[in-house]
């Protein structure tokens, strides 16, 4: 998302802006932890380990603010592109 300096409108969908926010990033980390916990405790075995390994993906995307699927629909891979920047104090 970028900030249009003339109209002060944020670009990107509301969902994209939320997912790039601290709250959205926390949601991704929580989902990843849930996937890992489910894989290790509910599924178990080799399949559970594979599911737990997949749970690292949403955790990494939340921690590093990345969106690996956004380019599919024309979005930015880097989540910070959806966050508006503040003008420096004068």
N, C-alpha and C positions, 0 to 999 in steps of 0.2 A: 504494500500500500504506500502511496506517496501522498504528500500534502501539496495541494495546489495553492501556491502563495497568493494568487489573485482572488480566488473565490473561497479559500480556506475550507474546501471540501475534501474529505478523505476518500481515497479510491479503494476499491475492493469491496467485497460483500461484507455484511455484518458478521457472518460466520467466519470469514477469513480474518477479520479484525479481532474477533473474540479468540480464535485459536492462536493468534500471535500475541495475545495479551498474557499477563502473568496468570490469570485464572485459567485460560485455555491451555497454557503450558502445564499447569498443575493437573488439569484434567487428564492430559495425555500421559503424564507420569503415573497418575493413579490407575489409569486403565492398563498401562504396562505392568504395574505391580500386581494388579488383579489377574492379568493373564498369566504371569509367572506363578503366582500362588495357586491358581487353578490347575495349571499344568503339573506342578509338583505334588499337590495334595489330592486332587480329585482324579486326574487321569493317571499319573504315575508311569513308570517304565520309560521306555525309549520315546514313545509318543509324547509323554508328559514333558520329557526333557526338550524335545523339539518345540513344543508349544511354549515352554518357559523361555527358550532361546528367542523365539519370535517376540515374546514380551519385551525384550530389550529394545526393539525397534521404536515403539511409541515412547519409551523412556528417553532414548537418545534424541528423538525428534523434539520432545519437550525441553530437554536440557539445553540442546543446541539451537532451538527455535528454527527447525527446518521442516519443510513439508515436501516429502518426496513425490507425492501424487499431484501437487498443484500444477506443475507444467502440463499435465494431461489436459486440463481445462483452461490453460492460458495464464495461470497464476505464477507467482514467484516461488522458487525453491527455498529462498531464504525468507523466513517469517518476518524478520525485521523490516522488510520492504512494505509491510502492511501497517507498520506503526508510524504515526505522525511524529514529526520532530518538533521540538519546542524551540522557539526563537531565543537566542541568547539574551540574557539580561543586560540592560544598558545602564 
